[in-house]
Amino acid sequence: MKIDERLRKNIRRLKGYSSARSENGKQNDQIIYLDANESPFENGLNRYPDPGQSAIRDLLSISLGVKAEKLFMGNGSDEILDLLFRIFCEPGKDNVLVFPPTYGMYEVLANVNDIKVKESPLNEDFSLNFEKTTTILDKNTKLIFLCSPNNPTGNSFSVQDVKRLKKRSDAFIVIDEAYIDFSSKDSLIKAFNNDPQIIVIQTFSKSKSAAGIRLGYAIADERIVNVLNKVKLPYNVSQLSQNAALNLLYGREKIVQNISEILRLKYILQEGLITLPNVIKIYPSDTNFLLVKFRNAELVYQHLLDSGIVVRDRSKELHCLNCLRITVGSLEQNNLLIKSLREYVREKDIVFG
Ligand SMILES: Cc1ncc(COP(=O)(O)O)c(C=O)c1O
């Protein structure tokens, strides 16, 4: 695949900013740095951070089993999604494909970048509708966003699903695996390791308990990584974030422990929700949240809000009528949620209860 021909015209011609640190390579205590107008007073933050985040990429490369050259780090995965629009899509001309209901930022970023969004709604069981997809794709479809496991539905898509999409289009398929570590299914990284059409995105925000550091990463063809590096702001990941990420990655056992704890808590939460008479359905979830259909989600949402608990009302999303998306919290938080829902049933759900 010729990546260059797929780039937005101005990006093909773009010469990226050459920062002081990228020209001089890794920092070294023996060298006197008077090149970047930094302060000489050492406090751990007086120097610009490594623009290539090489220490983090080296560690991730080992844990993911991919070459460090295939990793791109972003200020949250949202930055990476935005950059993909900026490098591959011609504003006012190109389009992208999404599968609603799904993560809302794909559409927001498309709008920001003046890119049309084409929708191929999921079937009612949240599977892909390939017939519909085929009729929608055209030669200007540059990106296909497949969120797996999907937010807000909680289900995952398979290697086979991606292969079927590939048969229908040569657009880049962006597989958003923000929730993959909570899934019993494998990441799709390995299945498409050397496939330049596939870009996988993961994040530190969910299973790594670090939404606050704003760090996401893409696993993509080296040539795409090079273009992303050219377009990103030179120091897009702060020193504080890089330090925090390294600490997290050195303490991998804690991440693994936290994931199994969330899965245990999810199970307990599910058991509590099942007992409620106004819960119609809990959808299977490969994530750290549950999509729950209530008899009247709007009233339940308001009741929870009144008791100081915020969940996400997804009722207006396709196939999600009366659905609330509930993040798995701590045992105490989940217990308070169940307590409040029981109260609601006792006090307000008299008509149905
Ligand atoms: C599917 C999905 N992708 C990406 C993100 C954003 O992740 P980040 O915090 O890395 O920007 C989210 C956040 O909720 C998400 O649900």
The ligand as an ORCA input file, in Angstrom:
! r2SCAN-3c Opt
* xyz 0 1
  C     -14.297      4.274     22.834
  C     -13.481      5.374     23.383
  N     -12.411      5.772     22.701
  C     -11.627      6.768     23.154
  C     -11.923      7.411     24.329
  C     -11.063      8.561     24.758
  O      -9.947      8.091     25.386
  P      -8.804      9.068     25.886
  O      -9.101      9.362     27.303
  O      -7.550      8.253     25.699
  O      -8.818     10.295     25.017
  C     -13.026      7.022     25.077
  C     -13.362      7.704     26.336
  O     -14.312      7.494     26.998
  C     -13.831      5.978     24.582
  O     -14.918      5.568     25.240
*
